[in-house]
Amino acid sequence: MSSNVKPVAIIGGGITGLTVAFYLQQRGVPVVLYEATDRVGGAIQSLARDGYLAEFGPNTILETSPKITTLVKDAGLAERRRDPDAKAGARYVVRYQRPIEMPGSPLGFFTTKLFTLAAKWAVLREPFRPARRDGVEESIADFVRRRLGREFLDHAIDALVAGIYAGDPEKLSVQQAFPKLAALEANYGSMIKGQILGGRERKRRGEIAKDRAPKFSFDDGLQVLPDTLRARLGGAVRLNTTVTKLTQTVKGWLVDSYANGQERRVEHSAVLYAGTAFKLAELGLASLQPLSLKPFGDIRYPPVASVVLGFRRKDVAHSCNGFGMLIPRVEGFKILGTIFSSSLFPNRAPAGHLTLTNYVGGERYPELAAKPVEELVEITCADLRVLLGVKGKPTFQHSVYWPKAIPQYNLGYGRFRALMTEIEGKAAGLFFAGHYRDGISVGDSIVSGVNGVERMEKYLAAVGGRAR
């Protein structure tokens, strides 16, 4: 790296920003990571207390790409990785007011009580339904109704959408929120045909479908990963520092920030924004061509509350052997779903106890997420009494309220992605990566960061920022 090259600015200390900063620094590129809060990790937060280990946001990382595996290895965390208990593979969907295990094989699908004979017949007919090829954007609800029927939407996909996005299937775009699902129809004319025939292509790319991808965490929870990356970055991380404005110059970028009551302006060779879309919209931008970040404020983020509860094992009738349960709206419960956290990984609960991680709010019941903690706990316990046969009071409780939790890739979301590409093209040296662009999961965010590094390296090489 040339000695007179200014450092790269990374805005946002979530997993995307940390990944970008870590790899750039490893490759000899000086970086400064700006984080507005007093910690790194973003939505990833782990709490150890009274023998319990609670996750406030995501509970696992899906290993959908070798880039995720490589990050864990490069961070020196391979030995601290923890895979789920082999007995915890079962997933449940609630129907008839009780959790029913999702079938894991074609034979299991035809014998499951989750779906009626009519719904099973609709799935069998799916490969023979004509593909829609008019290019019109479609909601996931319309897509599923068209290809699989109403029952499959109401009793499976609605629950899945709540579990992934805390979203509304009538609003989420299948092309934007579930692009691989839309691609199956576009490329193969059928989801089922595509699952079978597309396997070879995924294997060639080294990718794994999300429904089959291995899940993992770490010995002390997911927080281990961001904390480790921060430690590796050393003094490059600036906490409690809010970036207020970006100014493009002929030589690079000026970054205005505010920390400890003082304003500061620093020169940078390039900038990557890895925060939230709603904070991006508040960021001042003075580029050589007139551009605005304000449209990103229209990206919807519904509120979600994470309610982590511990119970004595003897006070829960259900075995809770599995990943967890998803709950369709038609079942009438207030919680969106539950992860059987202590069944997944060791040391999540004291001996003889269980940890259940529950989610409330989302697009289904946004008004519930902001309820006082005690009310949230009672709402959750009321549902768990019916669903899992829970009795007695929790032996552990912790709730976190996310007023703006997950970006919704709703109908029309493509305009935001197009705008990011346009701005990157017109404001050279400004890049976007993260959950608002390339997928909302932790794994998606890591891959987005790795890809962002590759784009930034090409840019720096083109402007003479790297010696070759």
QUIKANOR-V872999 format. One record per backbone hydrogen bond with DSSP energy under -0.5 kcal/mol. CO is the residue of the C=O (numbers start at 1). NH is the residue of the N-H. E is the energy in kcal/mol with one decimal. If there is no record, write none. Layout:
# QUIKANOR-V872999
{{CO:NH:E} {CO:NH:E}}
This chain:
# QUIKANOR-V872999
{{2:5:-1.6} {7:269:-1.6} {7:270:-0.5} {8:32:-2.3} {9:11:-0.5} {9:272:-2.7} {10:12:-0.7} {10:34:-3.2} {11:274:-3.4} {13:41:-2.9} {14:18:-2.4} {15:19:-1.9} {16:20:-2.4} {17:21:-2.6} {18:22:-2.6} {19:23:-2.3} {20:24:-2.5} {21:25:-2.4} {22:26:-2.0} {23:27:-1.4} {24:29:-2.7} {25:28:-1.6} {28:30:-0.6} {30:8:-2.8} {32:10:-2.9} {32:34:-0.6} {33:35:-0.5} {33:238:-3.1} {34:12:-3.2} {35:241:-2.7} {37:240:-3.1} {41:44:-2.3} {43:45:-0.7} {45:56:-2.5} {45:57:-0.5} {47:49:-0.5} {47:54:-3.2} {49:52:-2.5} {52:49:-2.3} {54:47:-2.9} {61:63:-0.6} {61:216:-1.5} {62:64:-1.8} {64:208:-1.7} {65:68:-1.3} {65:69:-1.1} {66:70:-2.4} {67:71:-1.6} {68:72:-1.9} {69:73:-1.9} {70:74:-3.2} {71:75:-2.3} {72:77:-2.6} {73:76:-1.5} {77:80:-0.9} {77:81:-0.9} {78:81:-0.6} {80:219:-1.9} {82:217:-2.7} {85:88:-2.3} {90:323:-3.3} {90:324:-0.7} {91:102:-3.5} {92:326:-2.4} {93:100:-2.5} {94:328:-0.5} {95:98:-1.1} {98:95:-2.6} {100:93:-2.5} {105:109:-2.0} {106:110:-1.5} {107:111:-1.0} {108:112:-1.3} {116:120:-2.0} {117:121:-2.2} {118:122:-1.8} {119:123:-1.7} {120:124:-1.9} {121:125:-1.6} {122:126:-0.6} {123:126:-0.9} {125:128:-1.9} {126:129:-1.6} {131:133:-0.6} {138:174:-2.8} {138:175:-0.6} {139:143:-2.5} {140:144:-2.5} {141:145:-2.5} {142:146:-2.2} {143:147:-2.0} {144:148:-3.4} {144:149:-1.4} {149:153:-1.3} {150:154:-2.8} {151:155:-2.5} {152:156:-1.1} {152:157:-2.0} {153:158:-2.7} {156:160:-2.2} {157:161:-2.9} {158:162:-1.9} {159:163:-2.0} {160:164:-2.1} {161:165:-2.2} {161:166:-1.0} {161:167:-1.3} {166:363:-2.9} {167:169:-0.5} {168:171:-1.8} {168:172:-2.3} {169:141:-2.3} {171:411:-2.4} {172:140:-2.3} {173:177:-3.2} {173:178:-0.7} {174:178:-1.0} {174:182:-0.5} {178:181:-0.7} {178:182:-2.0} {179:183:-2.2} {180:184:-1.3} {181:185:-1.2} {182:186:-2.2} {183:187:-3.0} {184:188:-2.3} {184:190:-1.0} {185:189:-1.7} {190:194:-1.9} {191:195:-2.3} {192:196:-1.7} {193:197:-3.3} {194:198:-2.6} {196:199:-0.6} {197:200:-0.5} {198:202:-2.1} {199:203:-2.2} {200:204:-2.2} {201:205:-1.7} {202:206:-0.6} {202:207:-2.4} {203:206:-0.8} {209:212:-1.9} {209:213:-1.2} {214:63:-3.1} {215:84:-0.8} {216:61:-2.3} {217:82:-2.7} {218:221:-2.1} {221:224:-1.7} {222:225:-1.7} {222:226:-0.7} {223:227:-2.3} {224:228:-2.1} {225:229:-2.3} {226:230:-2.4} {227:231:-2.1} {228:232:-2.1} {229:233:-1.6} {230:234:-1.2} {233:236:-1.8} {234:237:-1.4} {236:33:-3.1} {237:239:-0.6} {238:35:-2.5} {238:241:-0.5} {240:242:-0.5} {241:243:-0.6} {242:258:-2.1} {244:284:-2.4} {245:256:-2.6} {246:286:-3.0} {247:254:-3.0} {252:249:-2.9} {253:268:-3.3} {254:247:-2.5} {254:256:-0.6} {255:266:-2.1} {256:244:-2.6} {256:245:-1.3} {257:264:-2.5} {258:242:-2.4} {259:262:-2.0} {262:259:-2.6} {264:257:-2.8} {266:255:-2.9} {268:253:-3.0} {270:9:-2.8} {271:431:-2.5} {272:11:-2.8} {272:274:-0.6} {273:433:-2.0} {276:280:-1.8} {277:281:-1.8} {279:282:-0.7} {280:283:-1.3} {284:246:-2.5} {285:287:-0.6} {286:248:-3.0} {293:296:-1.6} {294:297:-2.2} {295:298:-2.0} {296:299:-1.4} {300:408:-2.5} {302:405:-2.5} {302:406:-0.7} {303:362:-3.1} {304:402:-3.2} {305:307:-0.6} {305:360:-2.3} {306:308:-0.6} {306:400:-2.3} {307:309:-0.6} {307:358:-2.4} {308:398:-1.9} {309:356:-3.1} {310:395:-2.7} {310:396:-1.1} {311:354:-2.8} {312:315:-1.9} {313:316:-1.5} {315:391:-2.3} {320:322:-1.1} {323:340:-2.1} {324:92:-2.5} {325:338:-2.4} {326:94:-2.4} {326:328:-0.5} {328:331:-1.3} {329:332:-2.1} {334:361:-0.6} {336:327:-1.8} {337:359:-1.7} {338:325:-2.6} {339:341:-1.9} {339:357:-2.5} {340:343:-1.5} {340:344:-1.1} {341:344:-0.6} {341:345:-1.7} {344:85:-2.4} {345:348:-0.6} {348:53:-1.6} {350:353:-1.6} {352:313:-2.9} {354:311:-1.9} {355:342:-1.4} {356:309:-2.7} {356:358:-0.6} {357:339:-3.1} {358:307:-3.0} {359:336:-3.2} {359:337:-0.7} {360:305:-2.9} {360:362:-0.5} {361:364:-0.5} {361:365:-1.9} {365:368:-1.5} {365:369:-0.7} {366:369:-0.6} {368:371:-1.8} {372:376:-2.4} {373:377:-2.6} {374:378:-1.9} {375:379:-2.6} {376:380:-2.5} {377:381:-2.8} {378:382:-2.4} {379:383:-1.5} {380:384:-2.4} {381:385:-2.2} {382:386:-1.0} {383:387:-2.7} {384:388:-2.4} {384:389:-0.6} {384:390:-1.4} {385:389:-0.6} {387:99:-0.6} {388:317:-0.6} {388:318:-2.3} {389:317:-1.0} {396:310:-2.6} {398:308:-3.1} {400:306:-2.7} {400:402:-0.6} {401:403:-0.7} {402:304:-2.3} {406:302:-0.7} {407:409:-0.7} {408:410:-2.2} {409:173:-2.5} {410:413:-2.2} {412:415:-1.7} {413:416:-1.4} {413:417:-1.4} {414:418:-2.5} {415:419:-1.9} {416:420:-2.0} {417:421:-2.0} {418:422:-2.3} {419:423:-2.7} {420:424:-2.5} {421:425:-1.7} {422:426:-1.9} {423:427:-3.1} {426:428:-0.7} {427:430:-1.8} {429:271:-3.1} {431:273:-2.9} {434:437:-1.8} {434:438:-2.4} {441:445:-2.2} {442:446:-2.2} {443:447:-2.5} {444:448:-2.5} {445:449:-1.9} {446:450:-2.5} {447:451:-2.6} {448:452:-1.9} {449:453:-2.1} {450:454:-1.7} {451:455:-2.0} {452:456:-2.4} {453:457:-2.5} {454:458:-1.7} {455:459:-1.9} {456:460:-2.9} {457:461:-2.4} {458:462:-2.1} {459:463:-1.8} {460:465:-4.7} {460:466:-0.6} {461:464:-1.0} {465:2:-0.5}}
